[in-house]
Amino acid sequence: MDNPMTHGTTTRTRLITYFSLTLFCLTFFGCSEPKEPWDLHTEQGITLMEQGKFPEAEQELKSALLLAEQFGEQDPRLIQSLTNLAILYNAKGEPDEAEAFLQQTVAIHEKAPNPETADLAASLSNLGALYVTQKKFDQAQQHFERAIAILEQSQGSDDPETIREIENLAGLFVQQSQYDNAEPYLKRVLESTEKANELESPTLVEPLNNLALLYRAQEKYDQAETLLLRVLTIKEKQLGPSNPNLLGSLNNLTLLYSSAKQLGKATPLLERMVTITEEGFGKEHPRVAITLNKLAEIHRLQNQPEQAIPLIQRTITILEKAEGPEHSGLTGPINNLAVLYLNTGQYEEADPLFQRAISLTEETMGKSHFRVELALRNYAQLLRKMDRTEEALVQESRADDILAKNTSSPPTKEVKSEE
């Protein structure tokens, strides 16, 4: 699970496959060769689309389509024009129009004398990716599976295009939390990549990570650890032991150990992350504060407040200096330090911190934000410990009002640190 005391700017690594439509455009060689009108409209339309000038891009790409329609259905420029317009309409938030254009591309390929080609697979994949954005998952699955079958026959089972489509299908299952369905496909991606590369090739990092993070989601912690340690070994060999680019892999391992309740294994990794971050970015960089906060939470979970408190104090000092005393990123660490003081009986130290956490959270997130409710309930617990019952009731009433606005759940009195 994610670090429950880390707040605000944490970068979490998750198993996500990004689905995207493939932009078709021609590569132009040389600057002296004259360009045909279709080339000019297409090039200008794509440039305008990339600039976010959608009305102008639409005009240019539609002009290109009118010209392409004169070339005949089997001319590749027609497919390119239809696909480019589909991408434009999808970017504009008009998926139904995009779908119609992509369906045209599939229909054109299917009319060809030999339709089962990589070109048809590309159009099917584009349509599948669009269906993912529309949450039409069954239709997306059908299109990805058909694209895979075509590519396996036309390109081979281990062809990079085939593997890319298998990744898309696995990602589709992951997006629906169908982890068991995704697993064989991610295994296949890794096995294919291993066939084509040396065992310590950096190319293996992505498929190893994807399968490892899937295993973590399935709570197969031993399998996940094996793969993540392998990733770390590959990256250490490539980059050296102190490169900041190792931080992602180290973080993945710490999250795994936190999820598996193996906190003793997480502690030295986070200490290493602190050292690498300090050396790479400077001791006062906000990235250092983020990692210190994670390390503090690991110590808190191991009932080691004496180690956790100075780490959070340093976190707050760094963030105040880097971002200013009113920055929203301070709300979590301030609340968490107050909770630690509360849990260790240091009530006088906790009181002003809870008040500051409440005020800052209201200012930066709004008075009805769920984090305000959390801070109010934490403060009420402190007030009760200090025999200030009437004040505690006031805070609890305010928290109940916020809860009533946001949810129908019953109020809780548990003291919590912020995520």
C-alpha positions, 0 to 999 in steps of 0.5 A: 500500500502507499505510504500513509504518512506521505502527503502532497507531492509523492510520486507513486509507481503503478502498473499502468499501460497507456493506450493511445491512438497512433498518429499517421503522418508522412516523413518529409525528406529534404527541403527542395522537393515540392510537396503535394497539396495533400502533404501540405494540408496533412503536415499543417493540420498535424502541427496545428493539432499539436498546438491545440488549435483544433478548429484550424487543424480540423479545416486542414485535415478535412481538406486532406481527407477530401483530396485523399478520397480522390486517390481511391480506397486502397491508397494509404493516404486515405487511412492516414487522413481518417486516422488523423481526424479520429485523433483530432476529434478524440482530442476535442472530446468528441469520441463518437466522431472519432469512432466513426472515422476509425470504423471506416479505416477498419472497413477499408482494410477489410475490403482489401484482397489480403485484409489480414495485415499489420495495417488492419491490426493497427486500425483495430488497435486504434479503435480498441484504444478509443473504446478504452477511453470510452470505457467500452471494455468488452469492445476494446478487448475484442479489437485488441485480441483480433489485432493480436491474432492478425499480428501473430500470423503476419508478423510472428508471435515475438514481433515487437508489434505483436508484443505491444498489442499484448501489453495493451490487452494486459493493460486493459485487464489491469484497468479493470482490476482483472489481475489474473487475466492480465498475468499470462499476458505480462508473463508472455511479454517478459518471456519474449523480451528475454528471448530478444535480449541479454539477461541484464539488458535495460530493455527488460526493466519495463516488463519486469516492473509491470509483472512485479507490480501486478504480483504486488496487486495480487499480493504475491509478494515473494514473486514481486520481490524477485523481479524488483530485485532483478530490476534494481540489479540491472539498473545498478549495473547500468547506472552505478549504486548512487544514481538518482534514476535508481530511486524509482526502483528503490521506491517500488521495493519499499512500497512492496515491503510496506504492503507485505508488512516487512518494514525491516526490509523497507527501512535500509532502502529508504535510508539509501533513498535519502542519501541518494536524493541528498547527493543528487539534489541537495540536502534542502531539496523538497525531494529529500523531504518526501523521502524523509517523511516516508522513512518517518512513517516506517519508523512510526509503524514499527513503534519507533517514535524517537526515530520518526519525530526528528525526521518529520521535523526535518521534513517540515523545515525543508518544505517551509524553506523551499515552499514557504510556511503556507504551502499545502504540502506541509499539512500532512507532515504537520499533522503527522508530527502532531499525531506522534506527539499525541501518541507519545504523551507530548500534548503541549507540543501537539496542540499548536501543531494540530491547530496549524494543520487545521488552519493550513488545510482549510486555507489550501484545500477548503473548509469542507475538505475531508482532510480538515475533518481528519485534522479536527478529529485528531485534535479532538482526541488530543483535547480529550487527553488534556481534559478539555472535553468541551473544546473536543466536542466543538471540534467533533461537531465541526468534523461531523458537519463536514462528514455529513456534507461529503458522505453518509459514512458514520463518524470515526474517532480514530487518530490518523496520520495523513496520506 
